[in-house]
Amino acid sequence: FQYVPQSLRQPLLELSSQLPEGVKGKSFLFRGLTPLSERYVGNAKIFEEKEKEKLLNHYSPDDESKQLVADYFNRINTYHPMEQMQYIDWHTWLPGNILLKANRLSRAINLQVRLPFVDQKVYNIAKQLKVEEKITKKLTKAILREAAEEMIPRHILHIVSRKLNFRISSSLSTR
C-alpha cells in the first residue's frame, strides 16, 4: 500500500467501505489504506462495536483503547511504522498481555520461563538498530537470523524464513 498514490487512497478506502460484509479483500483494503495510528488497535480486536454493545451490560461507545494508543502514537509520530508498532507493543501488549499470561501460566505449572529478548540490555541494543537491520523486504529479525547462522542449522533458518516471506510484507502493510 505504500506504493498506492496518495490521491487514490481515500477513494479506494471509500470503495472498501461500500463493499458488502464478507467480500474477500474488504478488510485487507480497509486496513492497508487506513493510517497505522487509526487501525492499530482495530487489528487486535475480538468483537465489533455492535457485538460489544449487545454483550456488555455497561457498554460505552467511547473507545478508550484507541485513545490510549493515540497518546503513544503522538509521542512517536516521526518513527518508521515498524518502530511505531514495536514501541506500542512494548508499552501495551507485552506487559498487559503476553508477559502477564506467560507469568501466570508458567507459575500455574511450576515452570521457570526465560525471556532473553525482553532483557533490558538486549532491548537497549536492539532499539539502536536501524530499520534495515531489523527487517528486509522479505525477512523479519534479519540481523538476529544472520547472527544465528552459525548456531542454527541452515536448513532450519531457511524453512523459517521461507514460511515468513509472505507474512512479513502483508503484516507490515496491513497492521
Secondary structure as GFF3:
##gff-version 3
##sequence-region A 1 175
A	DSSP	alpha_helix	6	18	.	.	.	ID=ss1
A	DSSP	alpha_helix	26	33	.	.	.	ID=ss2
A	DSSP	alpha_helix	36	39	.	.	.	ID=ss3
A	DSSP	three_ten_helix	41	44	.	.	.	ID=ss4
A	DSSP	alpha_helix	49	55	.	.	.	ID=ss5
A	DSSP	alpha_helix	64	75	.	.	.	ID=ss6
A	DSSP	alpha_helix	81	88	.	.	.	ID=ss7
A	DSSP	pi_helix	89	98	.	.	.	ID=ss8
A	DSSP	alpha_helix	99	108	.	.	.	ID=ss9
A	DSSP	three_ten_helix	116	118	.	.	.	ID=ss10
A	DSSP	alpha_helix	120	126	.	.	.	ID=ss11
A	DSSP	alpha_helix	131	134	.	.	.	ID=ss12
A	DSSP	alpha_helix	142	148	.	.	.	ID=ss13
A	DSSP	alpha_helix	154	174	.	.	.	ID=ss14
###
